[in-house]
Amino acid sequence: MMMIWKYLKAAFWATYSVPALGYIPVNALLVFAFFLLGLAELIRYGHAGIWLLGLGLEVFYLFTLTFNARFQKTVEAQEQSEKQGEYHQKRGILIAKLDHLGQHRLQQLQKKIDKAISLQTEEQNSRNLQLLNKLAWLHLKLLLAQQNLRTILDTNTEKQIEQQLAVLTEELKQNLSNKIRDSKEATLHLLTQRLANFKQKQEDLATINSDLTRIETEVSLLLEQSGVGLTAAAISQSINETSALLAAHHEVYGEAEADILEIDRVFDTI
């Protein structure tokens, strides 16, 4: 039902090229014209037969166009183009957030992907293009996550947390009032959590670094062997593995998380 409504809406607002006027919504203007003519007829004669004529013509037009396979393909292609434009625009905003090294690394990968695609046969191209584009998107996500984690790990050092833990542990060996002991134990618990989170982020960063290298190596292999050395199944498996990692630890994106998740929704429909 939603699909039919989409085609109905597109048919109603369909634009056509008119000399000297450009593309205008001819059907919508004709409906408005029939409405005005009917209104004038109603005021003058007390009836509006032209509305019935207009309604019949409009129903015939909408039904014919809505269920036309060629028109449906045109609507789908236009929708796809709009989504791609939205994806590329938002992707550009995220790329701008990368530092110089991250942007350079992304550009190098994209150059290799573009060249690898140009070297493939038409059959390989159609099969692997979408997978390679998704691989490039994952590469950007990994670079953003890497940059965010490096910032966090630079400002919250493991050594500082361990020193605070050591001091608190020694203080708790002293004779303290219950109130002070409870406060220090609560602080000790929080610091222990911080240290565990820090170590998890270190592990996430190491995995992300490894995945970045793996993706770049895969694309290099595809380029060197003109698409023969790396199958679509291998690329797909790589995508699934990296996607699983990022889905499980989406907080690694930091302030870019909301933008990335939004683009993910757009990308999945392209």
C-alpha positions as CSV (number, residue, x, y, z in Angstrom):
1,M,0.0,0.0,0.0
2,M,2.9,2.4,0.8
3,M,4.5,1.7,-2.5
4,I,1.2,2.5,-4.4
5,W,0.9,5.7,-2.4
6,K,4.4,6.6,-3.4
7,Y,3.7,6.2,-7.1
8,L,0.3,8.0,-6.8
9,K,2.1,11.0,-5.2
10,A,4.8,11.0,-7.8
11,A,2.2,10.7,-10.6
12,F,0.2,13.7,-9.2
13,W,3.2,15.9,-8.9
14,A,5.0,14.7,-12.1
15,T,6.8,17.5,-13.9
16,Y,6.9,17.9,-17.7
17,S,9.1,20.1,-19.8
18,V,7.2,23.1,-21.2
19,P,8.8,25.4,-23.7
20,A,9.9,28.7,-22.2
21,L,8.7,27.6,-18.8
22,G,11.0,24.6,-18.0
23,Y,9.8,21.7,-15.9
24,I,6.4,22.3,-14.2
25,P,3.8,20.1,-12.5
26,V,1.4,20.1,-15.3
27,N,-1.1,17.6,-13.7
28,A,-1.3,19.6,-10.5
29,L,-1.9,22.8,-12.4
30,L,-4.6,21.2,-14.5
31,V,-6.4,20.0,-11.3
32,F,-6.3,23.5,-10.0
33,A,-7.6,24.9,-13.3
34,F,-10.5,22.4,-13.2
35,F,-11.3,23.4,-9.7
36,L,-11.4,27.1,-10.6
37,L,-13.6,26.4,-13.7
38,G,-15.9,24.2,-11.6
39,L,-16.2,26.9,-9.0
40,A,-17.0,29.5,-11.6
41,E,-19.7,27.2,-13.1
42,L,-21.1,26.5,-9.7
43,I,-21.5,30.2,-8.9
44,R,-23.0,31.0,-12.2
45,Y,-25.3,28.0,-12.9
46,G,-25.6,26.3,-9.5
47,H,-23.9,23.1,-10.6
48,A,-20.3,22.0,-11.5
49,G,-20.4,19.3,-14.1
50,I,-16.9,20.1,-15.1
51,W,-15.7,18.7,-11.7
52,L,-17.0,15.3,-12.6
53,L,-15.2,15.5,-16.0
54,G,-12.0,16.6,-14.3
55,L,-12.4,13.8,-11.6
56,G,-12.8,11.2,-14.3
57,L,-9.8,12.4,-16.3
58,E,-7.7,12.6,-13.1
59,V,-8.5,9.1,-12.0
60,F,-7.8,7.7,-15.4
61,Y,-4.5,9.6,-15.5
62,L,-3.3,8.6,-12.1
63,F,-4.3,4.9,-12.5
64,T,-2.6,4.7,-15.9
65,L,0.6,6.3,-14.7
66,T,0.8,4.7,-11.2
67,F,0.7,1.1,-12.5
68,N,3.0,1.8,-15.5
69,A,6.1,-0.3,-15.0
70,R,8.3,2.3,-16.8
71,F,7.0,5.1,-14.6
72,Q,7.6,3.1,-11.5
73,K,11.2,2.4,-12.5
74,T,11.7,6.2,-13.1
75,V,10.3,6.9,-9.6
76,E,12.6,4.3,-8.1
77,A,15.6,5.7,-10.0
78,Q,14.9,9.2,-8.9
79,E,14.4,8.2,-5.3
80,Q,17.7,6.2,-5.4
81,S,19.5,9.3,-6.9
82,E,18.2,11.5,-4.1
83,K,19.3,9.1,-1.4
84,Q,22.8,8.8,-3.0
85,G,23.0,12.6,-3.1
86,E,22.0,12.8,0.6
87,Y,24.6,10.1,1.5
88,H,27.4,11.8,-0.3
89,Q,26.6,15.2,1.2
90,K,26.6,13.8,4.8
91,R,29.6,11.6,4.1
92,G,31.5,14.8,3.0
93,I,30.7,16.4,6.4
94,L,32.1,13.4,8.2
95,I,35.3,13.4,6.1
96,A,35.8,17.0,7.0
97,K,36.0,16.0,10.7
98,L,39.0,13.7,10.0
99,D,42.5,15.1,10.6
100,H,44.9,15.4,7.7
101,L,46.4,11.9,8.0
102,G,42.9,10.4,8.1
103,Q,41.7,12.2,5.1
104,H,44.9,11.3,3.2
105,R,44.5,7.6,4.1
106,L,40.8,7.7,3.0
107,Q,41.7,9.3,-0.3
108,Q,44.4,6.7,-1.1
109,L,41.9,3.9,-0.5
110,Q,39.2,5.5,-2.7
111,K,41.7,5.9,-5.5
112,K,42.6,2.2,-5.3
113,I,38.9,1.3,-5.3
114,D,38.1,3.5,-8.3
115,K,41.0,2.0,-10.2
116,A,40.1,-1.6,-9.2
117,I,36.6,-1.0,-10.5
118,S,37.8,0.3,-13.8
119,L,39.9,-2.8,-14.3
120,Q,37.1,-5.2,-13.7
121,T,34.8,-6.7,-16.3
122,E,31.3,-5.4,-16.6
123,E,30.0,-8.5,-14.8
124,Q,32.5,-8.1,-11.9
125,N,31.8,-4.4,-11.7
126,S,28.0,-4.8,-11.2
127,R,28.6,-7.5,-8.6
128,N,31.4,-5.8,-6.6
129,L,30.6,-2.1,-6.9
130,Q,28.1,-2.0,-4.0
131,L,30.4,-4.1,-1.8
132,L,33.4,-1.9,-2.5
133,N,31.4,1.2,-1.8
134,K,30.3,-0.3,1.5
135,L,33.9,-1.2,2.3
136,A,34.9,2.4,1.7
137,W,32.2,3.6,4.0
138,L,33.4,1.2,6.7
139,H,36.9,2.5,6.2
140,L,35.7,6.0,6.9
141,K,33.8,4.9,10.0
142,L,36.9,3.1,11.3
143,L,39.0,6.2,10.7
144,L,36.5,8.3,12.7
145,A,36.5,5.8,15.5
146,Q,40.3,5.6,15.5
147,Q,40.6,9.4,15.8
148,N,38.0,9.6,18.6
149,L,39.7,6.8,20.6
150,R,43.1,8.3,20.2
151,T,41.8,11.5,21.6
152,I,40.2,9.8,24.6
153,L,43.3,7.7,25.3
154,D,45.6,10.7,25.1
155,T,43.6,12.7,27.7
156,N,42.9,9.8,30.2
157,T,46.1,7.9,30.7
158,E,46.2,4.5,32.2
159,K,49.1,5.4,34.5
160,Q,47.2,8.3,36.1
161,I,44.2,6.0,36.9
162,E,46.5,3.3,38.3
163,Q,48.3,5.8,40.5
164,Q,44.9,7.0,41.9
165,L,43.9,3.4,42.6
166,A,47.2,2.7,44.4
167,V,46.8,5.8,46.6
168,L,43.2,4.9,47.5
169,T,44.1,1.3,48.2
170,E,46.7,2.5,50.7
171,E,44.4,5.0,52.3
172,L,41.7,2.3,52.9
173,K,44.3,0.3,54.9
174,Q,44.2,3.1,57.5
175,N,41.8,3.4,60.4
176,L,38.9,5.5,58.9
177,S,35.4,6.4,59.9
178,N,32.6,4.5,58.2
179,K,31.5,7.6,56.3
180,I,35.0,8.3,54.9
181,R,35.6,4.6,54.2
182,D,32.3,4.3,52.3
183,S,33.2,7.4,50.2
184,K,36.7,6.1,49.3
185,E,35.4,2.7,48.5
186,A,32.8,4.2,46.2
187,T,35.6,6.2,44.5
188,L,37.7,3.1,44.2
189,H,34.9,1.3,42.5
190,L,34.5,4.1,40.0
191,L,38.2,4.3,39.3
192,T,38.2,0.5,38.7
193,Q,35.4,0.9,36.2
194,R,37.3,3.7,34.5
195,L,40.4,1.5,34.2
196,A,38.3,-1.3,32.8
197,N,36.8,1.1,30.2
198,F,40.2,2.4,29.4
199,K,41.6,-1.1,28.7
200,Q,38.5,-1.9,26.6
201,K,39.1,1.2,24.5
202,Q,42.7,0.2,24.1
203,E,41.5,-3.2,22.8
204,D,39.0,-1.5,20.5
205,L,41.6,0.8,19.1
206,A,44.0,-2.1,18.4
207,T,41.2,-4.0,16.6
208,I,40.2,-0.9,14.6
209,N,43.9,-0.4,13.6
210,S,44.0,-4.0,12.5
211,D,40.7,-3.7,10.5
212,L,41.9,-0.6,8.8
213,T,45.0,-2.4,7.6
214,R,43.0,-5.4,6.5
215,I,40.6,-3.4,4.4
216,E,43.5,-1.5,2.8
217,T,45.3,-4.8,2.1
218,E,42.2,-6.3,0.6
219,V,41.7,-3.4,-1.8
220,S,45.4,-3.5,-2.8
221,L,45.0,-7.2,-3.6
222,L,41.9,-6.5,-5.7
223,L,43.8,-3.8,-7.6
224,E,47.0,-5.8,-8.1
225,Q,45.1,-8.8,-9.4
226,S,42.4,-6.9,-11.3
227,G,39.6,-8.3,-9.3
228,V,40.6,-11.9,-9.7
229,G,42.3,-12.3,-6.3
230,L,39.5,-11.2,-4.1
231,T,36.0,-12.6,-4.5
232,A,32.7,-11.0,-3.7
233,A,32.3,-13.5,-1.0
234,A,35.6,-12.6,0.7
235,I,34.7,-8.8,0.5
236,S,31.2,-9.6,2.0
237,Q,32.7,-11.6,4.8
238,S,35.1,-8.7,5.6
239,I,32.2,-6.3,5.7
240,N,30.2,-8.5,8.0
241,E,33.1,-8.9,10.4
242,T,33.9,-5.1,10.6
243,S,30.2,-4.2,10.8
244,A,29.7,-6.6,13.7
245,L,32.6,-4.9,15.6
246,L,31.3,-1.4,15.0
247,A,27.7,-2.3,15.9
248,A,28.9,-3.8,19.2
249,H,31.0,-0.8,20.0
250,H,29.2,2.1,18.3
251,E,30.1,4.5,21.2
252,V,33.7,4.6,19.8
253,Y,32.5,7.2,17.3
254,G,32.1,9.9,20.0
255,E,30.3,13.1,18.8
256,A,30.1,11.7,15.3
257,E,27.9,8.7,16.4
258,A,24.5,10.3,15.6
259,D,25.6,11.4,12.1
260,I,27.1,8.0,11.3
261,L,24.0,6.1,12.4
262,E,21.9,8.4,10.3
263,I,24.0,7.8,7.2
264,D,24.0,4.1,7.9
265,R,20.2,4.2,7.5
266,V,20.5,6.1,4.2
267,F,23.3,3.9,2.9
268,D,21.4,0.6,3.6
269,T,18.6,1.8,1.3
270,I,20.9,2.7,-1.6
